[in-house]
Amino acid sequence: MHIDPKQFEHIQKEAATELAHIVTREDLERLRLKYFGRKEGVLTGALRSLKDLSEEEKKTVGHAVHTVKLYLEEALAKKERALIEAELHDQQRKEKIDVTAPGKKIPAGHLHPLTQLIDKACDIFIAMGFAVVEGPEVETERHNFDALNVPKDHPARDMQDTFWLDPAVAGPGMLLRTQTSSVQIRYMETHEPPFRIIAPGRVFRSEATDATHEAQFYQIEGLMVGKDVSLANAKAVLEVFFQRLLANKKISIRFRPSYFPFTEPSVEMDVTCFKCFGKKCAVCKRTGWLEVAGAGMVHPKVLENVGIDAREWQGFAFGAAPDRIAMTRYGIDDIRLMYGGDMRFLKQF
């Protein structure tokens, strides 16, 4: 086998010509493989063939191959550096920032008014020693009705038009919860008294929407169970809560007799009108009071349903609607505005 050393001079010139026309790193890589590829590289093949040459030819041909190899390695590296610098320069040119130009103001969002109200309510109750607990929005019939002293034939169920779920999909007796009282049941099943908790969350009722009703809305329900708990404790706790929530020491609370199947006795709660402070205005319908919640002493049957001895323990429960409180506090005349996503409305808060 004979190899002419002069052919490598031609290879070097050809490579130099090709290198001069390279404009991308992809093209440069293809050129590198042409000469240094493991299987079909021109110089790689020449180096392999040296073993078949005589000792004299190995010296002359080997020197020629090595000279071209060193040239190409250096030329390829130099070309790669030049291409990288060109790419960086082009990128910097495209991304050039004028530091003297005024910046673009990014509008900052804020929490929904209902979220703000619920967060503030939770902070107030936490300061009074209450724990915040949550539960599932898809609830069982037992936790939502039966354990709360509302059996299937109880007329109180008619007051809560319910979203029942398909038994074939969700299982028997599953529904979207109509009240967060179900969270109280779940908590009492797994904890020993005494305790103080509040349960904020979203509830669902199948009713027509209008200015004061929605198919979904929020509730904040509270529960305090101990050995000497009375309605006097409930009045004190709720009076402090509404005074702090509405940021006014003039706020007073009054109880009116009412009925709930899970409390006995039961009361409705009114607070002094935040607008007129009892002077009677259109907001409070000329009464000086605003209805904000319901409350009462936990029915002994409810305590028995969760395994708590009603002869030893007693407590009060209450439920407030943040939607209604927000409406009275901010003078909102339509509950649907809080769920419509209209930025003109939300930006006011």
Contacts in CASP RR format, 6 or more apart in sequence:
PFRMAT RR
TARGET T0000
AUTHOR 0000-0000-0000
METHOD contacts of the structure
MODEL  1
MHIDPKQFEHIQKEAATELAHIVTREDLERLRLKYFGRKEGVLTGALRSL
KDLSEEEKKTVGHAVHTVKLYLEEALAKKERALIEAELHDQQRKEKIDVT
APGKKIPAGHLHPLTQLIDKACDIFIAMGFAVVEGPEVETERHNFDALNV
PKDHPARDMQDTFWLDPAVAGPGMLLRTQTSSVQIRYMETHEPPFRIIAP
GRVFRSEATDATHEAQFYQIEGLMVGKDVSLANAKAVLEVFFQRLLANKK
ISIRFRPSYFPFTEPSVEMDVTCFKCFGKKCAVCKRTGWLEVAGAGMVHP
KVLENVGIDAREWQGFAFGAAPDRIAMTRYGIDDIRLMYGGDMRFLKQF
1 49 0 8 1.000
1 52 0 8 1.000
1 53 0 8 1.000
2 57 0 8 1.000
3 46 0 8 1.000
3 49 0 8 1.000
3 53 0 8 1.000
3 57 0 8 1.000
3 61 0 8 1.000
5 60 0 8 1.000
5 61 0 8 1.000
5 62 0 8 1.000
5 63 0 8 1.000
5 64 0 8 1.000
6 64 0 8 1.000
8 46 0 8 1.000
8 61 0 8 1.000
8 64 0 8 1.000
8 65 0 8 1.000
8 67 0 8 1.000
8 68 0 8 1.000
9 64 0 8 1.000
11 35 0 8 1.000
11 42 0 8 1.000
11 43 0 8 1.000
11 68 0 8 1.000
12 67 0 8 1.000
12 68 0 8 1.000
12 71 0 8 1.000
12 72 0 8 1.000
15 31 0 8 1.000
15 35 0 8 1.000
15 68 0 8 1.000
15 71 0 8 1.000
15 72 0 8 1.000
15 75 0 8 1.000
16 75 0 8 1.000
18 31 0 8 1.000
19 31 0 8 1.000
19 75 0 8 1.000
19 76 0 8 1.000
19 79 0 8 1.000
22 28 0 8 1.000
22 31 0 8 1.000
22 79 0 8 1.000
22 83 0 8 1.000
23 83 0 8 1.000
24 83 0 8 1.000
25 80 0 8 1.000
25 83 0 8 1.000
25 84 0 8 1.000
25 87 0 8 1.000
28 76 0 8 1.000
28 79 0 8 1.000
28 80 0 8 1.000
28 83 0 8 1.000
31 76 0 8 1.000
32 76 0 8 1.000
33 41 0 8 1.000
34 41 0 8 1.000
34 42 0 8 1.000
35 41 0 8 1.000
35 42 0 8 1.000
35 43 0 8 1.000
35 44 0 8 1.000
35 72 0 8 1.000
36 43 0 8 1.000
36 44 0 8 1.000
36 72 0 8 1.000
37 44 0 8 1.000
38 44 0 8 1.000
43 65 0 8 1.000
43 68 0 8 1.000
43 69 0 8 1.000
43 72 0 8 1.000
46 61 0 8 1.000
46 65 0 8 1.000
47 65 0 8 1.000
47 69 0 8 1.000
50 58 0 8 1.000
50 61 0 8 1.000
50 62 0 8 1.000
50 65 0 8 1.000
53 61 0 8 1.000
110 349 0 8 1.000
111 119 0 8 1.000
112 338 0 8 1.000
112 346 0 8 1.000
112 349 0 8 1.000
113 326 0 8 1.000
113 330 0 8 1.000
113 338 0 8 1.000
113 346 0 8 1.000
113 349 0 8 1.000
114 218 0 8 1.000
114 322 0 8 1.000
114 323 0 8 1.000
114 326 0 8 1.000
114 338 0 8 1.000
116 349 0 8 1.000
117 245 0 8 1.000
117 322 0 8 1.000
117 325 0 8 1.000
117 326 0 8 1.000
117 329 0 8 1.000
118 200 0 8 1.000
118 201 0 8 1.000
118 218 0 8 1.000
118 220 0 8 1.000
118 322 0 8 1.000
120 245 0 8 1.000
121 198 0 8 1.000
121 200 0 8 1.000
121 220 0 8 1.000
121 241 0 8 1.000
121 245 0 8 1.000
121 320 0 8 1.000
121 322 0 8 1.000
122 132 0 8 1.000
122 198 0 8 1.000
122 200 0 8 1.000
124 240 0 8 1.000
124 241 0 8 1.000
124 244 0 8 1.000
124 245 0 8 1.000
125 132 0 8 1.000
125 198 0 8 1.000
125 222 0 8 1.000
125 241 0 8 1.000
126 132 0 8 1.000
128 196 0 8 1.000
128 237 0 8 1.000
128 240 0 8 1.000
128 241 0 8 1.000
129 196 0 8 1.000
130 196 0 8 1.000
130 197 0 8 1.000
130 198 0 8 1.000
130 222 0 8 1.000
130 224 0 8 1.000
131 195 0 8 1.000
131 196 0 8 1.000
131 197 0 8 1.000
131 198 0 8 1.000
132 197 0 8 1.000
132 198 0 8 1.000
132 199 0 8 1.000
132 200 0 8 1.000
133 183 0 8 1.000
133 187 0 8 1.000
133 197 0 8 1.000
133 198 0 8 1.000
133 199 0 8 1.000
134 183 0 8 1.000
134 199 0 8 1.000
134 200 0 8 1.000
134 201 0 8 1.000
135 180 0 8 1.000
135 182 0 8 1.000
135 183 0 8 1.000
135 186 0 8 1.000
135 199 0 8 1.000
136 177 0 8 1.000
137 176 0 8 1.000
137 177 0 8 1.000
137 201 0 8 1.000
137 202 0 8 1.000
137 203 0 8 1.000
137 204 0 8 1.000
138 165 0 8 1.000
138 170 0 8 1.000
138 174 0 8 1.000
138 175 0 8 1.000
138 176 0 8 1.000
138 177 0 8 1.000
139 174 0 8 1.000
139 175 0 8 1.000
139 176 0 8 1.000
139 177 0 8 1.000
139 182 0 8 1.000
140 173 0 8 1.000
140 174 0 8 1.000
141 173 0 8 1.000
141 174 0 8 1.000
141 175 0 8 1.000
143 177 0 8 1.000
143 182 0 8 1.000
143 185 0 8 1.000
143 186 0 8 1.000
144 175 0 8 1.000
144 177 0 8 1.000
144 178 0 8 1.000
144 179 0 8 1.000
144 181 0 8 1.000
144 182 0 8 1.000
145 151 0 8 1.000
145 152 0 8 1.000
145 154 0 8 1.000
145 157 0 8 1.000
146 152 0 8 1.000
146 305 0 8 1.000
147 185 0 8 1.000
147 302 0 8 1.000
147 305 0 8 1.000
147 306 0 8 1.000
148 181 0 8 1.000
148 182 0 8 1.000
148 185 0 8 1.000
148 261 0 8 1.000
148 262 0 8 1.000
148 302 0 8 1.000
148 305 0 8 1.000
149 261 0 8 1.000
149 262 0 8 1.000
149 299 0 8 1.000
149 301 0 8 1.000
149 302 0 8 1.000
149 305 0 8 1.000
150 156 0 8 1.000
150 157 0 8 1.000
150 261 0 8 1.000
150 262 0 8 1.000
154 261 0 8 1.000
156 260 0 8 1.000
156 261 0 8 1.000
160 178 0 8 1.000
160 179 0 8 1.000
160 205 0 8 1.000
161 205 0 8 1.000
161 206 0 8 1.000
161 207 0 8 1.000
162 175 0 8 1.000
162 176 0 8 1.000
162 178 0 8 1.000
162 205 0 8 1.000
162 206 0 8 1.000
163 175 0 8 1.000
163 176 0 8 1.000
163 204 0 8 1.000
163 205 0 8 1.000
163 206 0 8 1.000
164 173 0 8 1.000
164 174 0 8 1.000
164 175 0 8 1.000
165 171 0 8 1.000
165 173 0 8 1.000
165 174 0 8 1.000
165 175 0 8 1.000
165 176 0 8 1.000
167 173 0 8 1.000
167 174 0 8 1.000
176 203 0 8 1.000
176 204 0 8 1.000
177 203 0 8 1.000
177 204 0 8 1.000
178 203 0 8 1.000
178 204 0 8 1.000
178 205 0 8 1.000
179 203 0 8 1.000
179 219 0 8 1.000
179 221 0 8 1.000
180 199 0 8 1.000
180 200 0 8 1.000
180 201 0 8 1.000
180 203 0 8 1.000
180 219 0 8 1.000
180 220 0 8 1.000
180 221 0 8 1.000
181 199 0 8 1.000
181 221 0 8 1.000
181 262 0 8 1.000
181 317 0 8 1.000
183 199 0 8 1.000
183 221 0 8 1.000
184 197 0 8 1.000
184 199 0 8 1.000
184 221 0 8 1.000
184 222 0 8 1.000
184 223 0 8 1.000
184 317 0 8 1.000
185 302 0 8 1.000
185 305 0 8 1.000
185 306 0 8 1.000
187 195 0 8 1.000
187 197 0 8 1.000
187 199 0 8 1.000
187 223 0 8 1.000
188 223 0 8 1.000
188 225 0 8 1.000
188 303 0 8 1.000
188 306 0 8 1.000
188 307 0 8 1.000
188 308 0 8 1.000
189 306 0 8 1.000
189 307 0 8 1.000
193 225 0 8 1.000
193 226 0 8 1.000
193 308 0 8 1.000
193 313 0 8 1.000
194 225 0 8 1.000
194 226 0 8 1.000
194 227 0 8 1.000
194 313 0 8 1.000
195 223 0 8 1.000
195 224 0 8 1.000
195 225 0 8 1.000
195 226 0 8 1.000
196 223 0 8 1.000
196 224 0 8 1.000
196 225 0 8 1.000
197 222 0 8 1.000
197 223 0 8 1.000
197 224 0 8 1.000
198 220 0 8 1.000
198 221 0 8 1.000
198 222 0 8 1.000
198 223 0 8 1.000
199 219 0 8 1.000
199 220 0 8 1.000
199 221 0 8 1.000
199 222 0 8 1.000
199 223 0 8 1.000
200 218 0 8 1.000
200 219 0 8 1.000
200 220 0 8 1.000
200 221 0 8 1.000
200 322 0 8 1.000
201 218 0 8 1.000
201 219 0 8 1.000
201 220 0 8 1.000
202 216 0 8 1.000
202 217 0 8 1.000
202 218 0 8 1.000
202 219 0 8 1.000
203 216 0 8 1.000
203 217 0 8 1.000
203 218 0 8 1.000
203 219 0 8 1.000
204 215 0 8 1.000
204 216 0 8 1.000
205 215 0 8 1.000
205 217 0 8 1.000
206 215 0 8 1.000
207 213 0 8 1.000
207 215 0 8 1.000
209 215 0 8 1.000
209 336 0 8 1.000
211 333 0 8 1.000
211 334 0 8 1.000
211 335 0 8 1.000
211 336 0 8 1.000
212 324 0 8 1.000
212 327 0 8 1.000
212 335 0 8 1.000
213 335 0 8 1.000
214 323 0 8 1.000
214 335 0 8 1.000
214 336 0 8 1.000
214 339 0 8 1.000
216 339 0 8 1.000
217 321 0 8 1.000
217 323 0 8 1.000
217 335 0 8 1.000
218 321 0 8 1.000
218 322 0 8 1.000
218 323 0 8 1.000
219 319 0 8 1.000
219 320 0 8 1.000
219 321 0 8 1.000
219 322 0 8 1.000
220 319 0 8 1.000
220 320 0 8 1.000
220 321 0 8 1.000
220 322 0 8 1.000
221 317 0 8 1.000
221 318 0 8 1.000
221 319 0 8 1.000
221 320 0 8 1.000
222 317 0 8 1.000
222 318 0 8 1.000
222 319 0 8 1.000
223 298 0 8 1.000
223 315 0 8 1.000
223 316 0 8 1.000
223 317 0 8 1.000
224 233 0 8 1.000
224 234 0 8 1.000
224 237 0 8 1.000
224 315 0 8 1.000
224 316 0 8 1.000
224 317 0 8 1.000
225 298 0 8 1.000
225 303 0 8 1.000
225 308 0 8 1.000
225 313 0 8 1.000
225 314 0 8 1.000
225 315 0 8 1.000
226 313 0 8 1.000
226 314 0 8 1.000
226 315 0 8 1.000
227 312 0 8 1.000
227 313 0 8 1.000
227 314 0 8 1.000
229 314 0 8 1.000
229 315 0 8 1.000
229 316 0 8 1.000
230 297 0 8 1.000
230 314 0 8 1.000
230 316 0 8 1.000
231 255 0 8 1.000
231 265 0 8 1.000
231 267 0 8 1.000
231 295 0 8 1.000
231 296 0 8 1.000
231 297 0 8 1.000
231 316 0 8 1.000
233 316 0 8 1.000
234 295 0 8 1.000
234 296 0 8 1.000
234 297 0 8 1.000
234 316 0 8 1.000
234 318 0 8 1.000
235 253 0 8 1.000
235 255 0 8 1.000
238 253 0 8 1.000
238 269 0 8 1.000
238 293 0 8 1.000
238 295 0 8 1.000
238 318 0 8 1.000
239 251 0 8 1.000
239 252 0 8 1.000
239 253 0 8 1.000
242 251 0 8 1.000
242 253 0 8 1.000
242 271 0 8 1.000
242 292 0 8 1.000
243 249 0 8 1.000
243 251 0 8 1.000
245 325 0 8 1.000
246 271 0 8 1.000
246 274 0 8 1.000
246 329 0 8 1.000
248 274 0 8 1.000
248 277 0 8 1.000
250 272 0 8 1.000
250 277 0 8 1.000
251 271 0 8 1.000
251 272 0 8 1.000
251 274 0 8 1.000
252 271 0 8 1.000
252 272 0 8 1.000
253 269 0 8 1.000
253 270 0 8 1.000
253 271 0 8 1.000
254 269 0 8 1.000
254 270 0 8 1.000
254 289 0 8 1.000
255 267 0 8 1.000
255 268 0 8 1.000
255 269 0 8 1.000
255 295 0 8 1.000
256 267 0 8 1.000
256 268 0 8 1.000
256 269 0 8 1.000
256 270 0 8 1.000
257 265 0 8 1.000
257 266 0 8 1.000
257 267 0 8 1.000
257 268 0 8 1.000
258 266 0 8 1.000
258 267 0 8 1.000
258 268 0 8 1.000
258 294 0 8 1.000
259 266 0 8 1.000
260 266 0 8 1.000
260 294 0 8 1.000
260 296 0 8 1.000
261 299 0 8 1.000
262 298 0 8 1.000
262 299 0 8 1.000
262 302 0 8 1.000
262 317 0 8 1.000
263 295 0 8 1.000
263 296 0 8 1.000
263 297 0 8 1.000
263 298 0 8 1.000
263 299 0 8 1.000
263 316 0 8 1.000
263 317 0 8 1.000
264 296 0 8 1.000
264 297 0 8 1.000
264 299 0 8 1.000
264 300 0 8 1.000
265 296 0 8 1.000
265 297 0 8 1.000
266 294 0 8 1.000
266 295 0 8 1.000
266 296 0 8 1.000
267 294 0 8 1.000
267 295 0 8 1.000
267 296 0 8 1.000
268 291 0 8 1.000
268 293 0 8 1.000
268 294 0 8 1.000
268 295 0 8 1.000
269 291 0 8 1.000
269 292 0 8 1.000
269 293 0 8 1.000
269 294 0 8 1.000
269 295 0 8 1.000
269 318 0 8 1.000
269 320 0 8 1.000
270 289 0 8 1.000
270 290 0 8 1.000
270 291 0 8 1.000
270 292 0 8 1.000
271 289 0 8 1.000
271 290 0 8 1.000
271 292 0 8 1.000
272 278 0 8 1.000
272 288 0 8 1.000
272 289 0 8 1.000
272 290 0 8 1.000
273 279 0 8 1.000
273 280 0 8 1.000
273 281 0 8 1.000
273 283 0 8 1.000
273 284 0 8 1.000
273 287 0 8 1.000
273 288 0 8 1.000
273 289 0 8 1.000
273 290 0 8 1.000
273 328 0 8 1.000
274 283 0 8 1.000
274 290 0 8 1.000
274 328 0 8 1.000
274 329 0 8 1.000
275 281 0 8 1.000
275 283 0 8 1.000
275 284 0 8 1.000
276 283 0 8 1.000
276 284 0 8 1.000
276 288 0 8 1.000
278 284 0 8 1.000
278 288 0 8 1.000
278 289 0 8 1.000
279 288 0 8 1.000
280 286 0 8 1.000
280 287 0 8 1.000
280 288 0 8 1.000
281 288 0 8 1.000
283 290 0 8 1.000
283 328 0 8 1.000
283 331 0 8 1.000
284 290 0 8 1.000
290 328 0 8 1.000
291 324 0 8 1.000
292 320 0 8 1.000
292 321 0 8 1.000
292 324 0 8 1.000
292 325 0 8 1.000
292 328 0 8 1.000
293 318 0 8 1.000
293 319 0 8 1.000
293 320 0 8 1.000
293 321 0 8 1.000
294 318 0 8 1.000
294 319 0 8 1.000
294 320 0 8 1.000
295 316 0 8 1.000
295 317 0 8 1.000
295 318 0 8 1.000
295 319 0 8 1.000
296 316 0 8 1.000
296 317 0 8 1.000
296 318 0 8 1.000
297 314 0 8 1.000
297 315 0 8 1.000
297 316 0 8 1.000
297 317 0 8 1.000
298 314 0 8 1.000
298 315 0 8 1.000
298 316 0 8 1.000
298 317 0 8 1.000
300 310 0 8 1.000
301 310 0 8 1.000
303 309 0 8 1.000
303 310 0 8 1.000
303 313 0 8 1.000
303 314 0 8 1.000
304 310 0 8 1.000
323 335 0 8 1.000
323 338 0 8 1.000
324 335 0 8 1.000
326 332 0 8 1.000
326 338 0 8 1.000
327 333 0 8 1.000
327 335 0 8 1.000
330 348 0 8 1.000
330 349 0 8 1.000
332 338 0 8 1.000
337 345 0 8 1.000
338 345 0 8 1.000
END
